[in-house]
Every structure is written in C-alpha cells, then in structure tokens.
C-alpha cells in the first residue's frame, strides 16, 4: 500500500508563506498575522493581534473597507480578487502608504466566522508599470516627432525639386530653342538631335513632377485634402488602369494638417499595396470628415487573403504597420479585413482635430 507523504501543519504553511496572510474575526479584530505581514506592515505579530484591521488601512479608506469586509462576512460574496480591479492601499507602522492587491476567504467554525485576507505588496510592480508607461509615452512622442520631421523634410525636398530643378529645366528648354534657331535649315541631323533633347527634357519634367508629388503634393497644402486625394486617385488610374470610385465628403472645416497628411498617406499606401498585390479590377474609396471626426474606407475586389495568413504577415508589412502607427499617434483606429477571393478592406477612424504636439503648438 502506497504511503501518503506527511503534510505540514496548516499553521506552518501560513507562517512560511512569502506574502502577507491576515485573519480577522467578526469584529474585524486581527487574530492571525504571519511573518510576511510583519515584514510588509512593520508591526510585530504581538502588536497587531487583537487590534482592529483598520490600523493597516489609510484613514480615508477605512469606512468603505469596513463595509466591504462586513458584507463579505454576512454574504460570502466579494468582488475583490487578487490581480483584479484597482489596487488597495495599505498603511505601514511608520505611516507609509503602499499599493497592494488582496483576496479574501471565509471560514465558519463553532467559534464564529473568520475572514482570511491574502495580500500582495505591488509597490515594485507599480514602479515598473509607471516606468514602462513613461517609456512608452516617450517613444510615442519620439515617433510623432520623427513623422513630423520626415513630412517637413519631404515638403522641403518637393519644393526644392519643383522650384530649383524645375527652373533649371525650363531654362534649359529655352536655351535649346535659341540653339535650334541658329541651326542651318538644311542640317536635319542636328535638328533631330535637338528634338531628341527636347523630348528627354519633357520626360525629365514629368518624372520630376511625379517624384515631387509623391514626396508631398503641393495641392495638399494649397488646395486641401479632397483635391489631393482626387489627384492621387487620378494618378493611380492613369498608371495602373484600375477602375477606382472615390467618394469624398469633406465638411466646411478642413481636418488638421496632421490628420490630412495621415489620411493622404494612408490612401497612398493602400493604393500602392493594391497595385502590387491585389490583382484587383475595381477599387472603392470613401472619405468623410465632419468638424470632429474623419472616417476612411479603401476596398478592392482583388484576390484577398485568409485572415490567419494576414495575421502572420501583418507584423512584417512595413507599409501596413506604418499606417497603424500614424493613425495610432492621432488617437485613431485601424481595422483591416480580408478573405480569399473577396478582396481587402481597410477602415480608418480618427478625430479631425487632435491635440497638437508641443513642437507644433502655436
């Protein structure tokens, strides 16, 4: 017959516990105070036993805590579970307050009802959580600042390309025309070379305008979001021949520059992905903005993908991750849905006038 291993007495288990365990009677008098409780609350057991539980609770919380404990003693019901809800606050013998988690259990004996309270000091965990939140906030501010600087740099480069190189190409065209006027009328080879050079300049002009517009379309700053999206769609259709229906409803108040830029970049990235991967023949874009809110939907009828496959690919897609990051920084939401042979749907929702970061505040 197999012999059961001997089990240590319950009191030994309680005293060897690494976290505070306190037992109180129906009058909320402490009847058991383990060594871990002594270390956390800085009371000796002989000081705590016989005292009311409230000596371990800051004065401002005592009334509501006493009601909770009394209700549990009579009903056996409690909404207090370890790790759930807001933390409680404990009070050490030296007057220091600290956050803690607690759960409570009830034991009925011939001697009466006893409540055992299991505690956990979460001071260090809260310190780590606060440090993580501060670090996350700092990373968010840095990411926002980098996006702002990048957009400003794109805007600067686009202007430089349009103004400086554009003027140089215009001057080159004029010089070429003067050169052509001095050529002998019967010198066909030279005139043919001049025509070739003029065509090359024209192609360079087109490439320059395309690169500058991709970097930062001037109309986004000068004419607003609706005109910029319409230009983007027109350019997409002319390049790829994909039928695109764009329905744009911008109210009388334009969204903030941050939001306008973000929405433009989202549409730009979505159309780029469609051109590269979707094998679509139709695209639908719906953009609406009120004074307080903007919503955007981009949907295609392409090959789509299985939801599980999208979930695996999403962390590796820099374009889609960039969309999510841009929208998140403006307190918006992104929802991406897809199914095999049912296309791809991107939905974006964000405030029209989010709070400006410090570097953009007037």
C-alpha positions as CSV (number, residue, x, y, z in Angstrom):
1,X,0.0,0.0,0.0
2,X,1.3,3.4,-1.0
3,X,2.0,5.7,1.9
4,X,1.0,9.3,1.7
5,X,3.7,11.9,2.3
6,X,3.2,13.7,5.6
7,X,1.6,17.2,5.2
8,X,3.0,20.1,7.3
9,X,0.5,21.6,9.8
10,X,-1.6,24.4,8.2
11,X,-0.1,26.9,10.6
12,X,3.4,26.1,9.5
13,X,2.4,26.6,5.8
14,X,0.8,30.0,6.7
15,X,3.9,31.1,8.6
16,X,6.2,30.1,5.8
17,X,4.2,31.9,3.1
18,X,6.2,34.7,1.4
19,X,3.2,37.0,1.2
20,X,1.1,38.5,4.0
21,X,-1.8,36.5,5.3
22,X,-4.1,38.1,8.0
23,X,-7.1,36.5,9.7
24,X,-9.8,38.6,11.4
25,X,-12.9,37.7,13.4
26,X,-16.4,39.0,13.0
27,X,-15.5,42.2,14.9
28,X,-12.6,42.8,12.4
29,X,-10.1,42.1,15.1
30,X,-6.8,40.6,13.9
31,X,-6.4,37.0,15.2
32,X,-3.5,35.8,13.0
33,X,-0.6,37.8,11.5
34,X,2.0,35.8,9.7
35,X,5.7,36.8,9.4
36,X,5.3,38.1,5.8
37,X,2.7,40.5,7.2
38,X,5.2,41.6,9.8
39,X,7.8,42.4,7.2
40,X,5.3,44.3,5.0
41,X,3.4,46.3,7.6
42,X,6.3,46.7,10.0
43,X,4.2,45.5,13.0
44,X,5.2,42.6,15.2
45,X,2.6,39.9,15.4
46,X,2.0,40.6,19.2
47,X,1.4,44.2,18.3
48,X,-1.1,43.5,15.5
49,X,-3.1,40.6,17.1
50,X,-6.0,42.0,19.0
51,X,-6.0,45.3,17.1
52,X,-8.7,46.3,14.6
53,X,-7.9,45.7,10.9
54,X,-8.2,49.4,10.2
55,X,-4.7,50.1,11.7
56,X,-3.4,48.6,8.4
57,X,-5.6,50.9,6.2
58,X,-5.2,54.6,5.5
59,X,-7.9,56.6,7.3
60,X,-9.6,57.8,4.1
61,X,-10.3,54.2,3.0
62,X,-11.3,52.7,6.4
63,X,-15.1,53.2,6.3
64,X,-15.7,51.7,2.8
65,X,-13.3,48.9,3.5
66,X,-15.0,48.0,6.8
67,X,-18.4,47.9,4.9
68,X,-16.9,45.6,2.3
69,X,-15.5,43.2,4.9
70,X,-18.7,43.2,6.9
71,X,-20.8,42.5,3.8
72,X,-18.5,39.6,2.9
73,X,-18.7,38.2,6.4
74,X,-22.5,38.1,6.1
75,X,-23.0,37.1,2.5
76,X,-19.8,35.4,1.5
77,X,-19.8,37.5,-1.7
78,X,-16.9,39.7,-2.7
79,X,-15.8,41.5,-5.9
80,X,-12.3,41.6,-4.6
81,X,-10.0,39.1,-6.4
82,X,-6.2,39.1,-6.4
83,X,-5.0,40.9,-9.5
84,X,-8.4,42.3,-10.5
85,X,-9.7,45.9,-10.1
86,X,-7.9,48.9,-8.8
87,X,-5.3,48.3,-6.1
88,X,-6.0,48.7,-2.4
89,X,-3.8,50.8,-0.2
90,X,-2.1,49.6,2.9
91,X,-0.6,51.5,5.8
92,X,2.7,50.6,7.4
93,X,3.5,51.2,11.1
94,X,5.8,54.1,10.1
95,X,2.9,55.9,8.3
96,X,4.0,55.0,4.8
97,X,1.2,54.1,2.4
98,X,1.7,51.4,-0.3
99,X,-0.4,49.8,-3.1
100,X,-1.4,46.2,-2.6
101,X,-3.7,43.5,-4.1
102,X,-6.0,41.4,-1.9
103,X,-8.3,38.4,-2.0
104,X,-10.5,37.3,0.9
105,X,-11.9,33.9,2.0
106,X,-14.4,33.0,4.7
107,X,-14.3,30.2,7.3
108,X,-17.2,29.3,9.5
109,X,-16.4,27.4,12.8
110,X,-18.1,26.8,16.1
111,X,-16.2,29.8,17.4
112,X,-17.6,32.1,14.7
113,X,-16.9,33.4,11.3
114,X,-13.3,34.2,10.4
115,X,-12.0,36.0,7.3
116,X,-8.6,35.4,5.9
117,X,-7.1,38.1,3.8
118,X,-4.3,37.3,1.3
119,X,-2.2,40.3,0.4
120,X,0.4,41.2,-2.1
121,X,2.6,44.3,-2.0
122,X,2.7,45.7,-5.5
123,X,4.9,48.8,-4.9
124,X,7.7,47.5,-7.1
125,X,5.3,46.3,-9.8
126,X,3.6,49.7,-9.9
127,X,7.0,51.4,-10.2
128,X,7.9,49.2,-13.1
129,X,4.5,49.9,-14.7
130,X,5.0,53.6,-14.4
131,X,8.4,53.4,-15.9
132,X,7.1,51.4,-18.8
133,X,4.3,53.9,-19.3
134,X,6.7,56.7,-19.2
135,X,9.0,54.9,-21.7
136,X,6.0,54.2,-24.0
137,X,4.9,57.8,-23.9
138,X,8.4,58.9,-24.7
139,X,8.6,56.5,-27.6
140,X,5.2,57.8,-28.8
141,X,6.4,61.4,-28.6
142,X,9.6,60.5,-30.5
143,X,7.7,58.6,-33.2
144,X,5.3,61.5,-33.6
145,X,8.2,64.0,-33.8
146,X,10.0,61.8,-36.4
147,X,6.9,61.6,-38.5
148,X,6.6,65.4,-38.3
149,X,10.2,66.0,-39.2
150,X,10.0,63.5,-42.1
151,X,6.9,65.2,-43.5
152,X,8.6,68.6,-43.2
153,X,11.7,67.2,-45.0
154,X,9.6,65.7,-47.8
155,X,7.8,69.0,-48.2
156,X,11.1,70.9,-48.4
157,X,12.6,68.4,-50.9
158,X,9.5,68.5,-53.0
159,X,9.6,72.4,-53.1
160,X,13.3,72.3,-53.9
161,X,12.7,69.8,-56.8
162,X,9.8,71.8,-58.1
163,X,11.4,75.3,-57.8
164,X,15.1,74.7,-58.4
165,X,15.3,71.8,-60.8
166,X,12.1,72.9,-62.5
167,X,13.5,76.3,-63.2
168,X,16.7,74.8,-64.4
169,X,14.9,72.5,-66.9
170,X,12.8,75.5,-68.1
171,X,16.0,77.5,-68.7
172,X,17.5,74.5,-70.5
173,X,14.4,74.3,-72.8
174,X,14.7,78.0,-73.6
175,X,18.5,77.7,-74.3
176,X,17.7,74.7,-76.6
177,X,15.2,76.7,-78.5
178,X,17.7,79.5,-79.1
179,X,20.3,76.9,-80.2
180,X,17.8,75.5,-82.6
181,X,17.0,78.9,-84.1
182,X,20.7,79.3,-85.1
183,X,21.0,75.9,-86.8
184,X,21.1,75.8,-90.6
185,X,17.7,74.9,-92.0
186,X,19.1,72.0,-94.0
187,X,21.0,70.4,-91.1
188,X,18.5,67.6,-90.4
189,X,20.7,65.5,-88.1
190,X,21.4,68.4,-85.7
191,X,17.7,69.4,-85.7
192,X,16.8,65.8,-85.0
193,X,19.2,65.7,-82.0
194,X,17.6,68.9,-80.7
195,X,14.2,67.3,-80.9
196,X,15.5,64.2,-79.0
197,X,16.9,66.5,-76.3
198,X,13.6,68.3,-76.1
199,X,11.7,65.0,-75.6
200,X,14.2,64.0,-73.0
201,X,13.7,67.2,-71.1
202,X,9.9,66.7,-71.3
203,X,10.3,63.2,-69.9
204,X,12.5,64.6,-67.1
205,X,9.9,67.2,-66.3
206,X,7.2,64.6,-66.0
207,X,9.4,62.4,-63.7
208,X,10.3,65.5,-61.6
209,X,6.7,66.4,-61.1
210,X,5.8,62.8,-60.2
211,X,8.7,62.5,-57.7
212,X,7.8,65.8,-56.1
213,X,4.1,65.0,-55.9
214,X,4.9,61.5,-54.3
215,X,7.0,63.2,-51.7
216,X,4.5,65.9,-50.8
217,X,1.8,67.1,-53.2
218,X,1.7,70.8,-53.3
219,X,-2.0,70.7,-53.6
220,X,-2.4,69.1,-50.2
221,X,-1.1,72.3,-48.6
222,X,-2.5,74.7,-51.1
223,X,-5.9,73.2,-52.1
224,X,-6.7,70.8,-49.3
225,X,-7.3,67.1,-48.6
226,X,-10.1,66.5,-51.1
227,X,-8.1,67.8,-54.1
228,X,-5.0,65.9,-53.0
229,X,-7.0,62.6,-52.8
230,X,-8.6,63.2,-56.1
231,X,-5.2,63.8,-57.7
232,X,-3.9,60.6,-56.0
233,X,-6.8,58.6,-57.4
234,X,-6.4,60.1,-60.9
235,X,-2.7,59.4,-60.9
236,X,-3.4,55.8,-59.7
237,X,-5.9,55.2,-62.5
238,X,-3.7,56.6,-65.2
239,X,-0.7,54.5,-64.1
240,X,-2.4,51.1,-63.5
241,X,-5.8,51.3,-65.3
242,X,-7.7,50.1,-62.3
243,X,-11.3,51.4,-62.1
244,X,-11.5,53.5,-59.0
245,X,-14.6,55.1,-57.5
246,X,-13.7,57.8,-55.0
247,X,-16.5,59.4,-52.8
248,X,-15.1,62.3,-50.8
249,X,-17.2,64.4,-48.4
250,X,-15.2,67.0,-46.6
251,X,-17.2,69.4,-44.5
252,X,-16.7,73.1,-44.5
253,X,-14.0,72.8,-41.9
254,X,-10.8,71.1,-43.1
255,X,-9.3,68.5,-40.8
256,X,-6.0,69.5,-39.1
257,X,-2.8,69.3,-41.2
258,X,-1.7,66.2,-39.2
259,X,-4.9,64.4,-40.0
260,X,-4.9,65.5,-43.6
261,X,-1.4,64.3,-44.1
262,X,-2.2,61.0,-42.4
263,X,-5.3,60.3,-44.4
264,X,-3.4,61.1,-47.6
265,X,-0.5,58.8,-46.7
266,X,-3.0,56.0,-45.8
267,X,-4.7,56.2,-49.2
268,X,-1.3,56.4,-50.9
269,X,-0.1,53.3,-49.1
270,X,-3.3,51.4,-49.6
271,X,-3.3,52.1,-53.4
272,X,0.3,51.1,-53.6
273,X,-0.4,47.8,-52.0
274,X,-3.4,47.2,-54.3
275,X,-1.3,47.9,-57.3
276,X,1.4,45.5,-56.1
277,X,-0.5,42.6,-54.6
278,X,-4.3,42.7,-55.0
279,X,-4.7,41.9,-58.7
280,X,-7.9,44.0,-58.5
281,X,-10.0,45.4,-61.2
282,X,-12.1,47.7,-59.0
283,X,-11.3,49.9,-56.0
284,X,-13.7,51.9,-53.9
285,X,-12.6,54.8,-51.7
286,X,-15.0,56.5,-49.2
287,X,-13.7,59.5,-47.2
288,X,-15.9,61.7,-45.0
289,X,-14.9,64.3,-42.4
290,X,-17.1,66.3,-40.1
291,X,-15.9,69.1,-37.7
292,X,-14.9,66.4,-35.2
293,X,-14.3,63.1,-36.9
294,X,-12.9,61.6,-40.1
295,X,-13.6,58.1,-41.5
296,X,-11.9,56.4,-44.4
297,X,-12.6,53.1,-46.2
298,X,-10.5,51.6,-49.0
299,X,-11.7,48.4,-50.5
300,X,-10.8,46.3,-53.6
301,X,-12.1,43.3,-55.3
302,X,-8.8,41.5,-55.6
303,X,-7.5,38.1,-54.6
304,X,-7.6,38.9,-50.8
305,X,-6.1,36.6,-48.3
306,X,-7.0,34.2,-45.5
307,X,-7.5,36.1,-42.1
308,X,-4.9,33.8,-40.4
309,X,-2.4,34.5,-43.2
310,X,-3.0,38.2,-42.9
311,X,-2.3,38.0,-39.1
312,X,1.0,36.3,-39.8
313,X,2.0,38.8,-42.5
314,X,0.9,42.0,-40.8
315,X,3.8,42.4,-38.4
316,X,6.2,42.0,-41.4
317,X,4.4,44.6,-43.6
318,X,6.2,47.9,-43.0
319,X,3.5,49.7,-45.1
320,X,0.6,48.5,-43.0
321,X,2.5,48.9,-39.8
322,X,3.3,52.5,-40.8
323,X,-0.5,53.1,-41.4
324,X,-1.3,51.8,-37.9
325,X,1.4,53.8,-36.3
326,X,0.4,57.1,-38.0
327,X,-3.3,56.6,-37.1
328,X,-2.5,55.5,-33.5
329,X,-0.4,58.6,-32.9
330,X,-3.6,60.6,-33.6
331,X,-5.7,58.5,-31.2
332,X,-7.4,56.8,-34.2
333,X,-8.3,53.2,-35.0
334,X,-7.4,50.9,-38.0
335,X,-9.4,47.8,-38.9
336,X,-8.2,45.5,-41.7
337,X,-10.3,42.7,-43.0
338,X,-9.8,40.2,-45.9
339,X,-10.9,36.9,-47.2
340,X,-9.7,34.7,-50.0
341,X,-11.0,35.9,-53.4
342,X,-13.1,38.6,-51.5
343,X,-10.6,41.5,-51.6
344,X,-9.1,43.6,-48.9
345,X,-10.9,46.3,-46.8
346,X,-9.1,49.0,-44.8
347,X,-11.1,51.2,-42.4
348,X,-9.6,54.2,-40.6
349,X,-11.3,56.3,-38.0
350,X,-9.7,59.3,-36.2
351,X,-10.5,62.7,-34.7
352,X,-10.5,65.6,-37.2
353,X,-8.8,68.0,-34.8
354,X,-6.5,66.1,-32.4
355,X,-4.4,67.9,-29.8
356,X,-1.2,69.4,-31.3
357,X,2.1,68.1,-30.1
358,X,4.4,70.6,-28.3
359,X,6.6,71.3,-31.4
360,X,3.5,72.3,-33.5
361,X,1.6,74.2,-30.9
362,X,1.3,77.9,-31.6
